Amino acid sequence: MIRWEPGYLAKSKAGHDKGEIFLIIREEGEYVYLMDGKSRTMEKPKKKKKKHLQPISYRNETIAAKLMADETVMNESVRQAIQYQKNTNPKKQEDVR
């Protein structure tokens, strides 16, 4: 099952950001809003079509709980979550399909 819920990570399959990992902060129809804590922050998320993303089966529960409660998520927390995933799976990013 593909997870497009807040707190999950996704890897870009297309565009100038191909290969980058983002945190999903919100879903709207065929689009999701993403942040990476660097160039894409909570204040300026990236809107991307789901078909251009590969979901990763990792969810940061602390960040997800804050997103669900409409609380502010710190950019540093997002960068750490993404870096943790990169260090855990440096070569392979799992597809949850």
Contacts in CASP RR format, 6 or more apart in sequence:
PFRMAT RR
TARGET T0000
AUTHOR 0000-0000-0000
METHOD contacts of the structure
MODEL  1
MIRWEPGYLAKSKAGHDKGEIFLIIREEGEYVYLMDGKSRTMEKPKKKKK
KHLQPISYRNETIAAKLMADETVMNESVRQAIQYQKNTNPKKQEDVR
1 96 0 8 1.000
1 97 0 8 1.000
2 50 0 8 1.000
2 55 0 8 1.000
2 96 0 8 1.000
2 97 0 8 1.000
3 55 0 8 1.000
3 57 0 8 1.000
3 59 0 8 1.000
3 96 0 8 1.000
4 24 0 8 1.000
4 27 0 8 1.000
4 32 0 8 1.000
4 50 0 8 1.000
4 55 0 8 1.000
5 24 0 8 1.000
5 27 0 8 1.000
5 59 0 8 1.000
5 64 0 8 1.000
6 24 0 8 1.000
6 25 0 8 1.000
6 26 0 8 1.000
6 27 0 8 1.000
6 63 0 8 1.000
6 64 0 8 1.000
6 67 0 8 1.000
6 68 0 8 1.000
7 23 0 8 1.000
7 24 0 8 1.000
7 25 0 8 1.000
7 59 0 8 1.000
7 60 0 8 1.000
7 63 0 8 1.000
7 64 0 8 1.000
7 67 0 8 1.000
8 23 0 8 1.000
8 24 0 8 1.000
8 55 0 8 1.000
8 56 0 8 1.000
8 57 0 8 1.000
8 58 0 8 1.000
8 59 0 8 1.000
8 64 0 8 1.000
9 21 0 8 1.000
9 22 0 8 1.000
9 23 0 8 1.000
9 24 0 8 1.000
9 55 0 8 1.000
9 56 0 8 1.000
9 58 0 8 1.000
9 59 0 8 1.000
9 60 0 8 1.000
9 81 0 8 1.000
9 82 0 8 1.000
9 85 0 8 1.000
10 21 0 8 1.000
10 22 0 8 1.000
10 24 0 8 1.000
10 32 0 8 1.000
10 34 0 8 1.000
10 53 0 8 1.000
10 54 0 8 1.000
10 55 0 8 1.000
10 56 0 8 1.000
11 19 0 8 1.000
11 20 0 8 1.000
11 21 0 8 1.000
11 22 0 8 1.000
11 53 0 8 1.000
11 54 0 8 1.000
11 56 0 8 1.000
11 93 0 8 1.000
12 18 0 8 1.000
12 19 0 8 1.000
12 20 0 8 1.000
12 21 0 8 1.000
12 22 0 8 1.000
12 48 0 8 1.000
12 52 0 8 1.000
12 53 0 8 1.000
12 54 0 8 1.000
13 19 0 8 1.000
13 52 0 8 1.000
13 53 0 8 1.000
13 54 0 8 1.000
14 52 0 8 1.000
15 52 0 8 1.000
17 46 0 8 1.000
20 36 0 8 1.000
21 36 0 8 1.000
21 56 0 8 1.000
21 82 0 8 1.000
21 85 0 8 1.000
21 86 0 8 1.000
21 93 0 8 1.000
22 34 0 8 1.000
22 35 0 8 1.000
22 36 0 8 1.000
22 40 0 8 1.000
22 46 0 8 1.000
22 48 0 8 1.000
22 53 0 8 1.000
22 82 0 8 1.000
23 34 0 8 1.000
23 35 0 8 1.000
23 36 0 8 1.000
23 37 0 8 1.000
23 60 0 8 1.000
23 63 0 8 1.000
23 78 0 8 1.000
23 81 0 8 1.000
23 82 0 8 1.000
24 32 0 8 1.000
24 33 0 8 1.000
24 34 0 8 1.000
25 33 0 8 1.000
25 34 0 8 1.000
25 35 0 8 1.000
25 42 0 8 1.000
25 45 0 8 1.000
25 67 0 8 1.000
25 73 0 8 1.000
26 32 0 8 1.000
26 33 0 8 1.000
26 45 0 8 1.000
26 67 0 8 1.000
27 33 0 8 1.000
30 49 0 8 1.000
30 50 0 8 1.000
30 51 0 8 1.000
31 47 0 8 1.000
31 48 0 8 1.000
31 49 0 8 1.000
31 50 0 8 1.000
32 47 0 8 1.000
32 48 0 8 1.000
32 50 0 8 1.000
32 53 0 8 1.000
33 45 0 8 1.000
33 46 0 8 1.000
33 47 0 8 1.000
34 40 0 8 1.000
34 45 0 8 1.000
34 46 0 8 1.000
34 47 0 8 1.000
34 48 0 8 1.000
34 53 0 8 1.000
35 41 0 8 1.000
35 42 0 8 1.000
35 45 0 8 1.000
35 46 0 8 1.000
35 73 0 8 1.000
35 75 0 8 1.000
35 78 0 8 1.000
36 46 0 8 1.000
36 78 0 8 1.000
36 79 0 8 1.000
36 82 0 8 1.000
37 75 0 8 1.000
37 76 0 8 1.000
37 78 0 8 1.000
37 79 0 8 1.000
37 82 0 8 1.000
38 75 0 8 1.000
38 79 0 8 1.000
40 46 0 8 1.000
41 75 0 8 1.000
42 72 0 8 1.000
42 73 0 8 1.000
42 75 0 8 1.000
54 93 0 8 1.000
54 95 0 8 1.000
55 95 0 8 1.000
55 96 0 8 1.000
55 97 0 8 1.000
56 85 0 8 1.000
56 93 0 8 1.000
56 94 0 8 1.000
56 95 0 8 1.000
56 96 0 8 1.000
57 94 0 8 1.000
57 95 0 8 1.000
57 96 0 8 1.000
58 85 0 8 1.000
58 88 0 8 1.000
58 94 0 8 1.000
60 77 0 8 1.000
60 81 0 8 1.000
62 77 0 8 1.000
63 73 0 8 1.000
63 77 0 8 1.000
63 78 0 8 1.000
63 81 0 8 1.000
66 72 0 8 1.000
66 73 0 8 1.000
67 73 0 8 1.000
85 93 0 8 1.000
END
